[in-house]
């Protein structure tokens, strides 16, 4: 039995945004039923060129369903440029972590999003580069794909690579080649000059913080609640404590605590301040 977080189980049992979109702006399909996992993700942009709707269909395990569901929540409201910066690690972190052997599900989600964005920009239905050198023929994983998961996730062993992208998990003939890619990526990272430390983020004034919180609620949070007949009212802001009240269908909903912490608070921490705490009106 896999040790899944509560959030993984919630997204598995109650997946968000399952289905199809009529006339999507971008569609991406990755994986293969023969390999045990397949995912199709599609999105539609709103008038403001932000992702207004996203749907997915997947064949796979609980981690595949949960990763796909979580990703749809993460991209709604984002621009194409913001969405394509999402990494597989961020998907796994959003879910409270995934078992090592299931990390490839978060990678599959990121690849499906990349394929959908590529389709939106070019009209092409695949992001596979025919010139890419395929290292793992059992699962069709290229050298570039292996190098990317190694670099982005700091992988150091072949077994870790298998967990993240399945490469090396079939006949095993490619394991020596995978190790060479790991060694090469590590050497390249060691030789690269370290980037300068990021400048400290400018502190917001109280008025700036209040205006930004109101903007994020109107742009990122309220539209999602209103889709299900709910709403939110901003009651008070005191330091980093934001007091809200649920309205409409959200008032008295059994999932209100989850919505407050894992959606509203998460959004305000992402866009405003990582120390924000959201509480209900007493």
C-alpha positions in Angstrom: 0.0 0.0 0.0 1.4 3.4 -1.0 1.8 6.0 1.6 -0.3 8.8 0.1 -1.0 12.2 1.7 -4.5 13.2 2.5 -4.4 15.7 -0.3 -3.4 13.0 -2.9 -6.3 10.9 -1.7 -8.7 13.8 -1.9 -7.7 14.6 -5.5 -7.9 10.9 -6.4 -11.3 10.3 -4.9 -12.7 13.7 -5.9 -10.7 14.7 -9.1 -11.3 18.2 -10.3 -11.9 19.3 -13.9 -12.3 15.8 -15.5 -13.7 15.7 -19.0 -13.4 17.5 -22.3 -13.6 21.1 -23.6 -15.4 21.9 -26.8 -13.1 23.9 -29.0 -10.0 24.0 -26.7 -7.2 26.4 -27.5 -4.5 23.7 -26.7 -4.5 19.9 -26.3 -1.7 17.7 -25.2 -1.5 13.9 -24.9 1.4 12.0 -23.3 2.1 8.5 -22.1 0.7 5.2 -23.5 -1.9 2.7 -22.4 0.7 0.0 -23.2 3.0 1.6 -20.6 0.3 1.8 -18.0 -0.2 5.6 -17.9 -1.7 8.1 -20.4 -2.9 11.6 -20.0 -4.8 14.1 -22.2 -4.9 17.7 -21.0 -6.7 20.6 -22.7 -7.3 24.3 -21.9 -9.2 27.3 -23.1 -8.1 30.9 -22.6 -10.4 33.7 -21.4 -10.6 37.2 -22.9 -7.7 38.3 -20.7 -5.5 35.5 -22.2 -5.4 33.7 -19.0 -6.3 30.0 -18.7 -10.0 30.1 -17.9 -10.9 26.4 -18.2 -8.8 23.2 -18.1 -9.9 19.6 -18.3 -8.1 16.3 -18.3 -8.7 12.6 -19.0 -6.2 10.0 -17.7 -5.7 6.3 -17.5 -3.5 5.4 -14.6 -3.0 5.0 -10.8 -4.1 7.2 -7.9 -1.0 9.3 -8.3 -1.7 9.9 -12.0 -5.3 11.0 -11.3 -4.3 13.2 -8.3 -1.4 14.8 -10.2 -3.6 15.6 -13.2 -6.3 17.0 -11.0 -3.9 19.1 -8.9 -2.3 20.5 -12.1 -5.6 21.7 -13.4 -6.2 23.7 -10.2 -2.6 25.1 -10.4 -2.9 26.5 -13.9 -6.4 28.1 -13.8 -6.1 31.9 -13.9 -2.4 31.8 -15.1 -1.1 33.1 -18.3 0.6 30.7 -20.7 4.0 32.0 -19.7 3.2 31.5 -16.0 1.8 28.0 -16.5 4.7 26.7 -18.5 7.1 27.5 -15.6 5.3 25.0 -13.4 7.7 22.1 -12.6 6.9 18.5 -11.7 8.3 19.2 -8.2 5.8 21.9 -7.7 3.0 19.6 -8.7 4.2 17.0 -6.1 4.7 19.6 -3.4 1.1 20.9 -4.1 -0.1 17.4 -3.2 2.0 17.2 -0.1 4.4 14.9 -1.7 4.3 11.7 -3.7 5.9 8.3 -3.1 9.3 8.1 -4.9 8.1 5.3 -7.2 5.2 7.6 -8.3 7.1 10.8 -9.1 6.8 10.0 -12.8 3.1 10.9 -12.5 4.0 14.5 -11.7 6.4 14.5 -14.7 3.6 13.2 -16.9 1.4 16.1 -15.9 4.1 18.7 -16.7 4.7 17.1 -20.1 1.0 17.1 -20.9 0.8 20.8 -20.1 3.9 21.4 -22.2 2.3 19.5 -25.1 -0.9 21.4 -24.8 0.9 24.8 -24.8 3.0 23.7 -27.8 -0.2 22.7 -29.6 -1.7 26.2 -28.8 1.4 28.0 -30.1 2.1 25.9 -33.2 -0.9 23.7 -34.0 1.3 20.7 -33.8 0.1 17.7 -31.8 3.4 16.5 -30.4 6.4 18.1 -28.7 8.6 15.1 -29.4 11.7 16.1 -31.3 12.4 13.3 -33.8 16.1 14.1 -33.6 16.2 13.4 -29.8 18.3 10.4 -28.9 16.0 7.7 -27.4 17.9 6.2 -24.4 15.1 3.9 -23.0 13.5 2.1 -25.9 11.1 0.3 -23.6 9.3 3.5 -22.6 10.5 5.8 -25.3 12.4 8.2 -23.0 14.9 10.5 -24.7 18.3 11.8 -23.4 16.9 15.3 -23.1 14.0 14.1 -21.0 16.3 12.2 -18.6 18.7 15.1 -18.4 15.8 17.5 -17.5 14.4 15.4 -14.7 17.9 14.8 -13.3 18.7 18.6 -13.3 15.3 19.9 -12.1 15.0 17.3 -9.2 18.7 16.8 -8.3 18.6 13.1 -9.0 21.8 11.1 -8.4 20.9 7.4 -9.0 19.4 5.4 -11.9 16.6 4.1 -9.6 15.6 7.7 -8.9 15.5 8.4 -12.7 13.2 5.4 -13.1 10.9 6.7 -10.4 10.6 10.0 -12.2 10.3 9.1 -15.9 10.3 5.2 -16.0 13.6 5.2 -18.0 15.5 2.0 -17.0 12.5 0.3 -15.6 12.1 -2.2 -18.4 14.7 -4.5 -19.8 17.5 -2.5 -18.0 19.8 -2.4 -21.0 19.9 1.4 -20.8 20.9 1.8 -17.1 24.6 2.4 -17.9 23.7 5.1 -20.4 21.4 6.7 -17.8 24.2 6.8 -15.3 26.4 8.5 -17.8 23.7 11.2 -18.3 23.5 11.6 -14.5 27.3 12.0 -14.3 27.3 14.4 -17.2 24.5 16.6 -15.7 26.3 16.7 -12.3 29.6 17.7 -13.9 27.9 20.4 -15.9 26.1 21.8 -12.8 29.4 21.8 -10.9 31.2 23.6 -13.6 28.4 26.2 -14.1 28.9 29.5 -12.2 26.4 30.0 -9.4 23.8 32.7 -10.2 23.9 35.8 -8.0 21.6 35.8 -5.0 18.2 37.2 -5.8 17.5 40.6 -4.5 15.3 40.7 -1.5 11.6 41.2 -2.3 10.4 44.7 -1.7 8.2 44.9 1.3 4.6 46.0 0.6 3.0 48.8 2.5 -0.3 48.1 4.3 -2.3 49.8 1.6 -0.4 48.0 -1.2 -1.0 44.6 0.5 -4.7 45.3 1.0 -5.2 46.3 -2.6 -3.2 43.2 -3.8 -5.3 40.9 -1.6 -8.5 42.4 -3.0 -7.1 42.0 -6.6 -6.2 38.3 -6.1 -9.6 37.5 -4.5 -11.4 39.1 -7.5 -9.1 37.6 -10.1 -8.0 34.2 -8.8 -10.4 33.1 -6.1 -13.9 34.5 -6.5 -14.4 33.3 -10.1 -13.7 29.7 -9.1 -16.1 29.8 -6.2 -18.8 31.3 -8.3 -18.6 28.5 -10.8 -20.1 26.2 -8.0 -22.6 28.8 -6.8 -20.4 30.1 -4.0 -18.7 33.3 -3.1 -16.4 35.0 -0.6 -16.5 38.3 1.3 -13.3 40.0 2.6 -14.1 41.0 6.2 -10.8 42.3 7.6 -7.0 42.4 7.1 -4.8 42.7 10.2 -1.1 42.2 9.5 -0.8 38.8 7.8 -4.2 37.6 9.1 -7.0 37.8 6.5 -10.5 37.3 7.7 -13.1 36.1 5.2 -16.7 34.9 5.1 -18.1 32.3 2.7 -21.3 33.2 0.9 -23.7 31.3 -1.3 -23.2 27.6 -1.6 -19.8 27.9 0.1 -21.5 28.9 3.4 -21.8 25.8 5.6 -20.2 23.6 3.0 -18.4 20.6 4.5 -15.3 21.4 2.3 -15.1 25.0 3.5 -12.1 24.4 5.7 -10.3 22.7 2.8 -11.2 25.5 0.4 -10.1 28.2 2.9 -6.7 26.6 3.6 -5.7 24.7 0.4 -7.2 27.1 -2.1 -7.8 30.6 -0.8 -4.8 30.7 1.7 -2.6 29.0 -0.9 -3.4 31.6 -3.6 -2.8 34.5 -1.3 0.5 33.1 -0.1 1.5 32.5 -3.7 0.7 36.0 -5.0 0.9 38.2 -1.9 2.9 37.0 1.1 4.0 33.4 2.1 3.2 34.2 5.7 -0.5 35.0 5.2 -3.1 33.1 7.3 -6.7 33.0 6.3 -9.4 32.6 9.0 -13.2 32.5 9.0 -15.3 35.3 10.4 -16.2 34.4 14.0 
